Amino acid sequence: MKKILIVFLCLLFFAPAFAVNDVSFIYINGSNNNDEKMKNWYEEGVRKLHPVLRKKFEKNSVIKKYYSSLGGLNVSSEPVIFFWGDKSEKDLAFVKSQLDVSKAISSTGAYIARSLIAQYMHDAIWVQKSHNMVPILEELNTYVKEQSAEGNDVILYGYSAGTFITYEYLFNKLRYINLEKLFESLKMDDEFLAYVRENPKKNTCISALSYSYAGIGTVSETGQIILNQDREKLKSNYLTLDEQTELACAPDKRLKGIVNFASPLVLFYSDLADSDYELNYYNKLMTKYIFENGIFWITVNFREDPLGFPTSRNLTVNEIQDRLDMQIENPSGVIYDDSSVWSRRLFAFAHTSYWSARGTFSKAVVKSFINGYKFQYDPKYQAKVLKRKSRKAEL
């Protein structure tokens, strides 16, 4: 068991030479952080959390045990804060002006309820719209590339609505698109497929296909990739894909994982459960890529947090393969959820208490990291967990 964990932990964080590996934590804010006061609150919270989280990662007894002969793990001392809340400020100001109009004709209770809904939900809805999300993803990718240029690997931390951004970053920026298979799935004719085979290109990402980059096509609202209808332009644009991939996609092998917390992701992305929604095909490819490339996706929620929704039931690799209807080759990644963390906070305050309960939260992140790998790759631990789940189901 120890040997198995050593292999997979090394795949995540260490170069072949087993040198100390530098890792940057990039923190992404949630909704209701668009004015100066809330921006300061968020940044102050991150600066208090980061040293504790860093210490937990570097000093955890289990991780230390497996890494002691490998040089260690060096998390950057300074957090990288990616703040997008100010981008929605103008739109929210318009909503508030409309609320002022309704104040004269509404009951006090209705006005207060509207104000609270606008304050807490506006940004979460705003950021989902593609014309708002895309510029944010481009800016975040710049941050990731800057860390990569400095020789740092990256872990993204998405708080609340920031989990939408971590998910969209994985979906749009990871290089899981095999171009020959893409065009086959889109039922291109034999002549075009022969052209693709004669001019092979590296794997790419969804963003690189867009008209902002290679001009191959665009993702429609129904989840379909609509190709450029100018065939000659499509062929010439195809030849630029390797260059456009480097511009548009996440740096290859630098993103080690994401940690989502206080996550309402499934509440706002429930359409991904619809088997008729074509984006599900690309989500399956993304999931396969995560497992085959040693990336982790961890979700940690306080059990008292009313907006902390479990992402999914924890599944074994075999169960995931069955659901994807795809073979996962040499799996080394992890998708794991722990939404049962006890913060000892009242439910009304739990969603904003990840900073004040930073010791509890940091411990839960590291525990989820370790348990996620044990659940996937330690047969004895996996059997123990599955047996416990089976007993609960019988009750």
Legacy VTK file of the C-alpha trace (Angstrom):
# vtk DataFile Version 3.0
C-alpha trace
ASCII
DATASET POLYDATA
POINTS 395 float
0.000 0.000 0.000
2.806 2.413 0.903
4.530 1.751 -2.405
1.335 2.486 -4.322
0.807 5.798 -2.558
4.436 6.801 -3.072
4.106 6.248 -6.817
0.957 8.336 -7.170
2.063 11.121 -4.875
5.298 11.373 -6.838
3.404 11.547 -10.108
1.559 14.559 -8.737
4.247 16.691 -7.261
7.759 15.610 -8.081
10.033 15.729 -11.088
11.930 12.597 -12.077
15.049 13.861 -10.307
13.076 14.022 -7.029
14.068 17.619 -6.408
12.000 19.879 -4.213
8.992 20.928 -6.235
7.656 24.492 -6.139
3.875 24.799 -6.104
1.769 27.959 -6.172
-1.728 28.111 -4.696
-4.047 30.382 -6.713
-7.162 31.445 -4.793
-10.314 32.408 -6.725
-13.038 34.432 -5.005
-16.777 33.768 -4.948
-19.838 35.972 -5.324
-20.708 39.003 -3.185
-17.053 40.107 -3.263
-17.420 42.972 -5.739
-16.984 46.075 -3.597
-13.828 47.258 -1.843
-14.989 46.153 1.599
-15.740 42.581 0.487
-12.584 42.433 -1.627
-10.543 43.329 1.447
-12.467 40.756 3.498
-11.694 38.040 0.957
-8.019 38.918 0.552
-7.506 39.181 4.306
-9.130 35.761 4.716
-6.846 34.212 2.088
-3.739 35.697 3.699
-4.746 34.194 7.035
-5.624 30.833 5.497
-2.612 30.367 3.223
0.151 29.942 5.851
-1.962 27.375 7.695
-2.822 25.468 4.508
0.782 25.629 3.348
2.032 24.249 6.659
-0.542 21.447 6.597
0.600 20.429 3.113
4.306 20.586 3.883
4.210 19.187 7.434
1.403 16.621 7.298
2.755 13.457 8.893
1.441 11.155 6.163
2.710 13.272 3.270
5.997 13.877 5.103
6.405 10.138 5.616
6.106 9.427 1.911
8.146 12.435 0.801
10.966 12.344 3.356
13.390 10.624 0.984
12.329 12.650 -2.045
13.358 16.165 -1.099
10.038 17.557 0.073
7.296 19.826 -1.170
7.763 23.594 -1.288
4.555 25.631 -1.410
5.142 29.282 -2.305
5.073 31.437 0.823
2.828 34.053 -0.788
-0.699 33.222 -1.967
-1.634 34.152 -5.521
-5.012 35.895 -5.339
-7.111 35.942 -8.493
-9.921 38.437 -7.976
-12.740 38.794 -10.498
-15.478 40.383 -8.334
-14.882 43.908 -9.599
-15.870 42.845 -13.131
-19.519 42.465 -12.123
-19.690 45.676 -10.074
-21.260 47.828 -12.802
-23.970 45.269 -13.555
-24.784 44.847 -9.876
-25.026 48.629 -9.467
-27.696 48.631 -12.196
-29.647 45.910 -10.364
-29.455 47.910 -7.145
-30.771 51.009 -8.921
-33.765 48.982 -10.079
-34.274 47.796 -6.515
-34.468 51.415 -5.408
-37.341 51.892 -7.853
-39.199 48.925 -6.338
-38.698 50.189 -2.792
-41.582 52.656 -3.094
-44.075 50.019 -4.239
-42.992 46.961 -2.241
-43.429 45.870 1.325
-40.371 46.195 3.515
-40.043 42.413 3.764
-40.185 41.910 -0.006
-37.655 44.700 -0.573
-35.212 43.226 1.942
-35.612 39.750 0.411
-34.961 41.105 -3.098
-31.904 42.992 -1.872
-30.434 39.900 -0.243
-31.081 37.741 -3.307
-29.486 40.343 -5.566
-26.494 40.735 -3.271
-25.733 37.048 -2.849
-26.898 35.510 -6.125
-26.134 38.135 -8.771
-22.453 37.312 -9.253
-23.051 33.561 -9.307
-25.542 33.999 -12.155
-23.487 36.715 -13.866
-20.275 34.699 -14.054
-21.980 31.715 -15.697
-22.785 33.706 -18.825
-20.171 32.894 -21.435
-19.449 36.506 -22.429
-18.555 37.155 -18.781
-16.808 33.850 -18.098
-14.485 33.775 -21.122
-12.499 36.959 -20.262
-12.131 35.712 -16.682
-10.736 32.384 -17.908
-8.304 34.191 -20.191
-7.045 36.325 -17.314
-6.762 33.313 -15.014
-4.784 31.469 -17.676
-2.361 34.397 -17.727
-1.849 33.931 -13.981
-1.231 30.197 -14.448
1.231 30.837 -17.286
3.115 33.365 -15.169
3.560 30.785 -12.422
4.601 28.186 -14.987
7.208 30.576 -16.427
8.682 30.872 -12.924
8.970 27.085 -12.736
5.993 26.598 -10.429
3.261 24.007 -10.636
-0.227 25.253 -9.796
-3.152 24.241 -7.604
-6.372 26.253 -7.981
-8.579 26.944 -4.962
-12.136 27.910 -5.889
-14.333 29.425 -3.189
-18.145 29.412 -3.607
-18.928 30.759 -7.121
-15.183 30.536 -7.759
-15.833 26.809 -8.179
-17.625 27.656 -11.436
-14.365 29.176 -12.659
-12.201 26.218 -11.636
-14.599 23.860 -13.427
-14.752 26.037 -16.545
-10.965 26.333 -16.518
-10.600 22.560 -16.542
-13.240 22.206 -19.239
-11.924 24.931 -21.546
-8.165 24.896 -20.909
-7.093 21.269 -20.403
-5.643 19.563 -23.483
-7.993 16.587 -23.722
-9.150 17.086 -27.334
-7.656 14.590 -29.788
-8.291 16.304 -33.110
-8.633 13.227 -35.291
-11.160 11.737 -32.868
-12.946 15.089 -32.626
-13.506 15.313 -36.380
-14.535 11.664 -36.497
-17.134 12.293 -33.779
-18.404 15.284 -35.783
-18.801 12.955 -38.796
-16.472 14.786 -41.158
-16.060 13.162 -44.577
-13.184 10.841 -45.528
-11.353 13.513 -47.536
-11.152 15.879 -44.554
-10.190 13.083 -42.151
-7.397 12.072 -44.528
-6.185 15.699 -44.475
-6.118 15.628 -40.662
-4.172 12.342 -40.618
-1.657 13.714 -43.115
-1.137 16.773 -40.900
-1.233 15.461 -37.321
-1.450 17.999 -34.503
-0.986 17.775 -30.752
-3.921 17.439 -28.403
-5.644 20.751 -27.794
-8.294 22.385 -25.606
-11.791 23.737 -26.221
-10.580 27.348 -26.067
-8.063 26.835 -28.877
-10.859 25.769 -31.232
-12.732 29.051 -30.780
-12.796 31.996 -33.168
-10.647 33.950 -30.712
-7.831 31.514 -31.503
-7.696 28.901 -34.298
-11.172 29.559 -35.701
-12.124 25.891 -35.934
-15.583 26.364 -34.454
-17.580 27.315 -31.408
-19.535 25.582 -28.657
-23.261 26.252 -29.010
-25.756 26.679 -26.176
-26.896 23.101 -26.772
-23.377 21.841 -26.102
-22.490 21.087 -29.721
-19.287 22.157 -31.455
-20.336 24.016 -34.590
-17.476 23.924 -37.089
-16.387 26.746 -39.364
-18.540 26.321 -42.487
-15.843 27.673 -44.822
-14.095 24.393 -45.630
-10.885 25.895 -47.023
-10.648 28.278 -44.080
-11.247 25.359 -41.725
-8.363 23.438 -43.315
-5.951 26.362 -43.211
-6.951 27.218 -39.637
-6.391 23.607 -38.651
-2.732 23.932 -39.597
-2.270 26.690 -36.985
-3.587 24.609 -34.103
-0.277 23.735 -32.458
0.620 27.417 -32.164
-2.882 28.375 -31.030
-2.873 25.567 -28.465
0.165 27.078 -26.753
-1.571 30.453 -26.655
-5.017 29.301 -25.542
-4.548 26.271 -23.309
-3.200 25.685 -19.824
0.564 25.076 -19.729
1.110 21.378 -20.307
1.496 19.326 -17.089
1.620 22.401 -14.817
-1.903 22.277 -13.364
-1.716 19.658 -10.631
-5.224 19.966 -9.310
-8.119 21.994 -7.994
-9.654 22.293 -4.546
-13.257 23.504 -4.522
-14.793 24.602 -1.240
-18.106 26.081 -0.110
-19.181 24.746 -3.490
-22.652 25.289 -5.007
-21.385 23.917 -8.352
-24.000 21.194 -8.850
-26.814 23.626 -8.048
-25.846 25.871 -10.971
-24.520 23.195 -13.359
-27.194 20.545 -12.882
-27.729 20.399 -16.671
-24.548 18.323 -16.834
-26.622 15.431 -15.493
-28.775 15.537 -18.649
-27.672 12.688 -20.926
-28.998 14.586 -23.957
-26.751 17.587 -23.284
-23.868 17.158 -25.702
-21.292 18.858 -23.486
-21.435 15.673 -21.440
-19.332 13.965 -24.117
-16.557 16.526 -23.633
-16.938 16.319 -19.852
-16.316 12.596 -20.160
-13.148 13.265 -22.150
-12.088 15.802 -19.521
-12.673 13.300 -16.702
-10.677 10.641 -18.539
-7.854 13.167 -19.010
-7.866 14.077 -15.296
-7.413 10.438 -14.292
-4.814 9.653 -16.938
-2.684 12.725 -16.182
-2.460 12.604 -12.405
-4.669 15.642 -11.763
-6.800 15.853 -8.633
-10.211 17.458 -8.158
-11.065 17.687 -4.486
-14.244 19.178 -3.021
-14.365 20.114 0.670
-17.543 21.512 2.234
-18.525 22.164 5.807
-21.536 20.059 6.703
-23.232 23.153 8.182
-22.758 25.176 4.968
-26.173 25.504 3.249
-24.450 26.276 -0.073
-21.897 23.490 0.173
-23.274 20.842 -2.194
-21.524 17.473 -2.631
-20.179 17.226 -6.173
-20.905 13.522 -6.458
-20.706 10.217 -4.660
-17.112 9.020 -4.463
-16.617 6.411 -7.179
-13.846 3.939 -7.900
-11.984 4.090 -11.208
-13.920 1.040 -12.405
-17.239 2.681 -11.553
-16.168 5.864 -13.345
-15.142 3.883 -16.429
-18.571 2.256 -16.490
-20.305 5.633 -16.284
-18.057 7.193 -18.918
-18.245 4.108 -21.133
-14.560 4.782 -21.754
-11.370 2.953 -20.832
-9.053 4.897 -18.498
-5.434 3.986 -19.233
-2.956 3.899 -16.321
-5.063 6.021 -13.952
-3.208 8.257 -11.501
-5.631 11.124 -10.847
-8.365 11.572 -8.262
-11.843 13.060 -8.017
-12.921 13.058 -4.378
-15.557 14.781 -2.268
-15.748 15.347 1.476
-18.804 17.426 2.305
-19.072 16.156 5.869
-16.450 18.357 7.530
-17.665 19.623 10.885
-16.805 23.309 11.271
-18.621 23.823 14.578
-20.230 26.939 13.122
-23.886 27.900 12.932
-25.363 27.216 9.497
-26.016 30.937 8.970
-22.281 31.672 9.195
-20.750 28.438 7.890
-20.464 29.557 4.252
-18.127 32.410 5.182
-16.250 30.618 7.963
-13.618 28.738 5.945
-11.192 31.543 6.828
-11.953 31.673 10.553
-12.042 27.857 10.760
-8.867 27.686 8.671
-7.241 24.995 10.824
-10.219 22.690 10.418
-10.507 23.452 6.709
-6.782 23.005 5.991
-6.736 19.702 7.825
-9.769 18.561 5.806
-8.105 19.466 2.490
-4.997 17.417 3.261
-7.089 14.559 4.645
-9.216 14.538 1.471
-6.060 14.538 -0.648
-4.706 11.489 1.184
-8.037 9.653 1.479
-8.843 10.316 -2.171
-5.662 8.585 -3.292
-6.102 5.759 -0.818
-9.695 5.260 -1.961
-8.645 4.975 -5.609
-5.348 3.119 -5.334
-5.193 1.223 -2.018
-7.356 -1.914 -2.465
-7.641 -2.616 1.274
-8.713 0.927 2.119
-11.136 0.985 -0.812
-12.714 -2.307 0.266
-13.092 -0.991 3.815
-14.841 2.189 2.631
-17.119 0.333 0.219
-18.065 -2.168 2.922
-18.971 0.679 5.274
-21.090 2.309 2.542
-22.833 -0.999 1.892
-23.768 -1.328 5.556
-25.208 2.187 5.604
-27.244 1.415 2.481
-28.702 -1.664 4.170
-29.851 0.475 7.077
LINES 1 396
395 0 1 2 3 4 5 6 7 8 9 10 11 12 13 14 15 16 17 18 19 20 21 22 23 24 25 26 27 28 29 30 31 32 33 34 35 36 37 38 39 40 41 42 43 44 45 46 47 48 49 50 51 52 53 54 55 56 57 58 59 60 61 62 63 64 65 66 67 68 69 70 71 72 73 74 75 76 77 78 79 80 81 82 83 84 85 86 87 88 89 90 91 92 93 94 95 96 97 98 99 100 101 102 103 104 105 106 107 108 109 110 111 112 113 114 115 116 117 118 119 120 121 122 123 124 125 126 127 128 129 130 131 132 133 134 135 136 137 138 139 140 141 142 143 144 145 146 147 148 149 150 151 152 153 154 155 156 157 158 159 160 161 162 163 164 165 166 167 168 169 170 171 172 173 174 175 176 177 178 179 180 181 182 183 184 185 186 187 188 189 190 191 192 193 194 195 196 197 198 199 200 201 202 203 204 205 206 207 208 209 210 211 212 213 214 215 216 217 218 219 220 221 222 223 224 225 226 227 228 229 230 231 232 233 234 235 236 237 238 239 240 241 242 243 244 245 246 247 248 249 250 251 252 253 254 255 256 257 258 259 260 261 262 263 264 265 266 267 268 269 270 271 272 273 274 275 276 277 278 279 280 281 282 283 284 285 286 287 288 289 290 291 292 293 294 295 296 297 298 299 300 301 302 303 304 305 306 307 308 309 310 311 312 313 314 315 316 317 318 319 320 321 322 323 324 325 326 327 328 329 330 331 332 333 334 335 336 337 338 339 340 341 342 343 344 345 346 347 348 349 350 351 352 353 354 355 356 357 358 359 360 361 362 363 364 365 366 367 368 369 370 371 372 373 374 375 376 377 378 379 380 381 382 383 384 385 386 387 388 389 390 391 392 393 394
